[in-house]
Amino acid sequence: MNRFLPRALMAPAVITLFLWMIVPLVMTIYFSLIRYNLMQPDVTGFAGIENFEYFLTDPSFSVAVMNTVLLLGSVIVITVILGVALALLIDAPFPGRGLVRVLLISPFFVMPTVNALLWKHMMMNPIYGVLAQVWTFFGAQPVDWLTDFPLGSVIIMISWQWLPFATLIFMTSLQSLNREQLEAARMDGANYLQQLRYMVLPHLGRSVAVVVMIELIFLLSVFAEIFTTTGGGPGDASTNVAFLIFKQALLNFDAGVASAGALFAVVLANIAAAFLIRMVGKNLD
């Protein structure tokens, strides 16, 4: 009896968590297999793979996948490189280091929508934005970022928000670096770049793998920044897979095709997660 008591006490929480995950998934699978367009309520019935074919052959699909890959790759590269640089910069003691660390980490706690609005109106506005004022000060023509470089603008916004996360992970990892080994290498004549290449960066390998894995999983579902700033445009210039699913669901009112797209996104996320978990596992070994 005592052996089964802990399991019995945990059962309600486990069952609730299981239902919380499985019910939406089952409903998504169900809607992806039927004809369910809110603008055509009389058109019903089993659709088979028709919704999947429609989603995968959408003219915006290939552009959305390419934009998703570019967004993921760019944000990860930017946050890893700048995160390592910032972590190394604030690793050495200096007056006010605690305050600087707090300020560097704080953007991560800004809500995505607030982050997008801040960059859209305060930084990238071509008339009164900070960047426009800087351009004008140097006698250059201000850039309309969201029109001329829509995807690049979104990448900048998301990189700014995720950079503190990467910096925090790398900063924490540097705390466990053996300082005696660094001092020994310095006494043996190793310069800073040699220490960085052969000691510091290998030590950060696990942290880099963790940052890449977590960011990739979360960035696959980027939506708020695109919806708030560019609306996926101009055209499909900044549309990613998540925003394409939104367009099918709430702009075309086709719940069946949107559910098919959601399942595609789930499969894509699981493939990426499986690959990255294996990569992290090898790194940890």
C-alpha positions as CSV (number, residue, x, y, z in Angstrom):
1,M,0.0,0.0,0.0
2,N,2.8,2.4,0.9
3,R,4.5,1.7,-2.4
4,F,1.4,2.9,-4.4
5,L,0.6,5.9,-2.2
6,P,3.1,8.3,-3.8
7,R,1.8,7.3,-7.3
8,A,-1.8,7.8,-6.3
9,L,-1.0,11.2,-5.0
10,M,0.8,12.2,-8.2
11,A,-1.9,10.7,-10.4
12,P,-4.3,13.8,-10.6
13,A,-1.5,16.1,-11.6
14,V,-0.1,13.7,-14.2
15,I,-3.5,13.1,-15.6
16,T,-4.3,16.8,-15.8
17,L,-1.0,17.5,-17.5
18,F,-1.5,14.7,-19.9
19,L,-5.0,15.9,-20.9
20,W,-3.8,19.5,-21.1
21,M,-1.3,18.3,-23.7
22,I,-3.1,15.6,-25.6
23,V,-6.6,17.2,-26.0
24,P,-5.4,20.2,-28.1
25,L,-3.2,17.9,-30.2
26,V,-6.1,15.5,-30.8
27,M,-8.4,18.4,-31.8
28,T,-5.8,19.8,-34.1
29,I,-5.4,16.4,-35.8
30,Y,-9.2,16.1,-36.1
31,F,-9.6,19.5,-37.7
32,S,-6.7,18.9,-40.1
33,L,-8.6,15.9,-41.5
34,I,-11.9,17.6,-42.2
35,R,-13.2,20.5,-44.3
36,Y,-13.8,23.3,-41.8
37,N,-13.9,26.8,-43.3
38,L,-15.9,29.3,-41.2
39,M,-16.9,31.2,-44.4
40,Q,-18.3,28.0,-46.0
41,P,-20.2,26.3,-43.1
42,D,-22.1,24.1,-45.6
43,V,-18.9,22.5,-47.0
44,T,-18.0,19.7,-44.5
45,G,-16.8,16.1,-44.5
46,F,-13.6,14.2,-44.4
47,A,-10.8,15.8,-46.3
48,G,-8.0,13.4,-45.9
49,I,-4.6,15.0,-46.8
50,E,-6.3,17.7,-48.8
51,N,-5.6,20.4,-46.1
52,F,-2.0,19.4,-45.9
53,E,-1.6,19.6,-49.7
54,Y,-3.3,23.0,-49.7
55,F,-1.0,24.3,-47.0
56,L,2.2,22.9,-48.5
57,T,1.4,24.2,-52.0
58,D,0.4,27.6,-50.8
59,P,2.5,30.2,-52.8
60,S,3.6,31.7,-49.4
61,F,4.8,28.4,-48.0
62,S,8.3,28.2,-49.5
63,V,8.8,31.9,-48.6
64,A,7.6,31.4,-45.1
65,V,9.9,28.4,-44.6
66,M,12.9,30.3,-46.0
67,N,12.1,33.3,-43.8
68,T,11.8,31.0,-40.7
69,V,15.2,29.5,-41.4
70,L,16.8,32.9,-42.0
71,L,15.3,34.3,-38.8
72,L,16.4,31.3,-36.7
73,G,19.9,31.2,-38.1
74,S,20.5,34.9,-37.9
75,V,19.2,35.3,-34.4
76,I,21.1,32.3,-33.1
77,V,24.4,33.5,-34.7
78,I,23.9,37.1,-33.4
79,T,23.0,36.1,-29.9
80,V,25.8,33.5,-29.5
81,I,28.6,35.7,-30.9
82,L,27.5,38.9,-29.0
83,G,26.5,36.8,-26.0
84,V,30.0,35.3,-25.7
85,A,31.6,38.8,-26.3
86,L,29.4,40.5,-23.6
87,A,30.0,37.7,-21.1
88,L,33.7,37.9,-21.6
89,L,33.5,41.7,-21.3
90,I,31.7,41.8,-18.0
91,D,33.5,38.7,-16.5
92,A,36.4,40.7,-15.1
93,P,35.7,42.7,-12.0
94,F,35.1,46.5,-12.5
95,P,33.2,49.2,-10.6
96,G,29.4,48.9,-11.1
97,R,29.6,45.4,-12.6
98,G,26.5,44.3,-10.7
99,L,24.4,47.1,-12.2
100,V,25.7,46.5,-15.7
101,R,24.8,42.8,-15.4
102,V,21.2,43.7,-14.3
103,L,20.8,46.2,-17.2
104,L,22.1,43.6,-19.7
105,I,19.7,41.0,-18.5
106,S,16.6,43.2,-18.2
107,P,15.6,43.2,-22.0
108,F,14.8,39.5,-21.7
109,F,11.9,40.3,-19.4
110,V,10.3,42.7,-21.8
111,M,7.1,41.2,-23.3
112,P,7.4,40.4,-27.1
113,T,4.6,42.8,-28.0
114,V,6.2,45.6,-26.0
115,N,9.6,44.9,-27.5
116,A,8.1,45.1,-31.0
117,L,6.3,48.4,-30.3
118,L,9.4,49.9,-28.7
119,W,11.5,49.1,-31.8
120,K,8.7,50.1,-34.2
121,H,8.0,53.5,-32.8
122,M,10.9,54.6,-30.7
123,M,13.9,53.1,-32.7
124,M,13.0,52.4,-36.3
125,N,10.4,55.1,-37.1
126,P,11.7,56.9,-40.2
127,I,10.6,60.3,-39.0
128,Y,11.1,60.6,-35.2
129,G,12.9,57.3,-34.4
130,V,16.3,57.2,-32.7
131,L,18.0,55.6,-35.7
132,A,16.4,58.2,-38.0
133,Q,17.8,61.0,-35.8
134,V,21.3,59.4,-35.8
135,W,21.1,59.2,-39.6
136,T,20.0,62.8,-39.9
137,F,22.7,63.9,-37.6
138,F,25.4,62.5,-39.9
139,G,23.7,64.0,-43.0
140,A,22.3,60.7,-44.3
141,Q,18.8,59.8,-45.5
142,P,16.8,58.0,-42.7
143,V,16.0,54.4,-43.5
144,D,12.4,53.1,-43.3
145,W,13.5,49.9,-41.7
146,L,10.1,48.1,-41.6
147,T,9.5,48.7,-45.3
148,D,12.9,48.4,-46.8
149,F,14.3,45.7,-44.5
150,P,11.2,44.0,-42.9
151,L,12.8,40.6,-42.0
152,G,16.1,42.2,-41.0
153,S,14.1,44.5,-38.6
154,V,12.4,41.6,-37.0
155,I,15.7,39.8,-36.6
156,I,17.2,42.9,-34.8
157,M,14.2,43.1,-32.5
158,I,14.3,39.4,-31.5
159,S,18.1,39.3,-31.2
160,W,17.9,42.3,-28.8
161,Q,15.4,40.4,-26.6
162,W,17.2,37.0,-26.7
163,L,20.8,38.4,-26.3
164,P,20.4,38.8,-22.5
165,F,19.4,35.1,-22.2
166,A,22.6,34.0,-24.1
167,T,24.7,36.4,-22.1
168,L,23.4,35.1,-18.8
169,I,24.1,31.5,-19.7
170,F,27.6,32.2,-20.9
171,M,28.3,34.5,-17.9
172,T,27.2,31.7,-15.6
173,S,29.4,29.2,-17.4
174,L,32.4,31.4,-17.2
175,Q,32.1,31.4,-13.4
176,S,33.1,27.7,-13.3
177,L,36.1,28.2,-15.5
178,N,39.3,27.1,-13.8
179,R,41.2,30.4,-13.2
180,E,44.3,28.5,-12.1
181,Q,44.6,26.9,-15.5
182,L,44.2,30.3,-17.2
183,E,46.9,31.7,-15.0
184,A,49.2,28.7,-15.7
185,A,48.6,29.2,-19.5
186,R,49.4,32.9,-19.1
187,M,52.7,32.1,-17.3
188,D,53.6,29.7,-20.0
189,G,53.4,32.5,-22.6
190,A,49.9,32.0,-24.0
191,N,48.4,35.3,-25.1
192,Y,44.7,36.3,-24.8
193,L,43.6,35.0,-28.1
194,Q,45.3,31.6,-27.5
195,Q,43.6,31.3,-24.1
196,L,40.3,32.2,-25.7
197,R,40.6,29.7,-28.5
198,Y,42.0,26.7,-26.5
199,M,40.5,27.1,-23.1
200,V,37.6,29.6,-22.9
201,L,35.6,28.7,-26.0
202,P,35.9,24.9,-25.4
203,H,34.7,25.5,-21.9
204,L,31.6,27.3,-23.3
205,G,30.8,24.5,-25.7
206,R,28.1,23.0,-23.6
207,S,26.5,26.4,-22.9
208,V,26.5,27.2,-26.6
209,A,24.7,23.9,-27.3
210,V,22.1,24.7,-24.6
211,V,21.5,28.2,-25.9
212,V,21.1,27.1,-29.5
213,M,18.7,24.3,-28.5
214,I,16.4,26.5,-26.3
215,E,16.4,29.4,-28.8
216,L,15.7,27.3,-31.8
217,I,12.7,25.7,-30.1
218,F,11.2,29.0,-28.9
219,L,12.0,31.0,-32.1
220,L,10.1,28.6,-34.3
221,S,6.9,30.1,-32.8
222,V,7.8,33.8,-33.2
223,F,4.6,35.7,-34.0
224,A,4.0,38.8,-31.8
225,E,6.9,40.8,-33.3
226,I,5.8,40.1,-36.9
227,F,2.1,40.8,-36.2
228,T,2.8,44.0,-34.3
229,T,5.3,45.5,-36.8
230,T,5.3,44.3,-40.4
231,G,2.1,42.2,-40.5
232,G,4.1,39.6,-42.5
233,G,4.8,42.1,-45.3
234,P,5.4,43.8,-47.5
235,G,3.8,40.9,-49.3
236,D,5.4,37.8,-47.7
237,A,8.8,39.4,-47.1
238,S,8.6,38.8,-43.3
239,T,6.1,36.0,-43.1
240,N,7.3,32.9,-41.2
241,V,5.5,29.6,-40.7
242,A,3.8,30.7,-37.5
243,F,2.4,33.8,-39.2
244,L,1.3,31.8,-42.2
245,I,-0.7,29.5,-40.0
246,F,-2.3,32.7,-38.5
247,K,-3.2,33.9,-42.0
248,Q,-4.9,30.7,-42.8
249,A,-6.8,30.5,-39.5
250,L,-7.9,34.1,-38.9
251,L,-7.6,35.8,-42.3
252,N,-8.8,33.0,-44.6
253,F,-11.0,31.5,-41.8
254,D,-9.9,28.0,-42.8
255,A,-9.4,26.1,-39.6
256,G,-8.7,22.9,-41.4
257,V,-5.7,24.2,-43.4
258,A,-4.5,26.1,-40.3
259,S,-4.6,22.9,-38.2
260,A,-2.6,21.1,-40.9
261,G,-0.1,23.9,-40.8
262,A,0.1,23.6,-37.0
263,L,0.8,19.9,-37.3
264,F,3.6,20.7,-39.8
265,A,5.0,23.2,-37.3
266,V,4.8,20.6,-34.5
267,V,6.7,18.0,-36.6
268,L,9.3,20.6,-37.6
269,A,9.8,21.6,-33.9
270,N,10.1,18.0,-32.9
271,I,12.7,17.2,-35.6
272,A,14.7,20.2,-34.6
273,A,14.4,19.3,-30.9
274,A,15.5,15.7,-31.4
275,F,18.5,16.8,-33.5
276,L,19.5,19.4,-30.9
277,I,19.0,17.1,-27.9
278,R,21.3,14.6,-29.5
279,M,23.8,17.3,-30.2
280,V,23.7,18.5,-26.6
281,G,24.0,15.0,-25.4
282,K,27.2,14.4,-27.4
283,N,28.5,17.7,-26.1
284,L,27.9,16.7,-22.5
285,D,29.6,13.3,-23.0
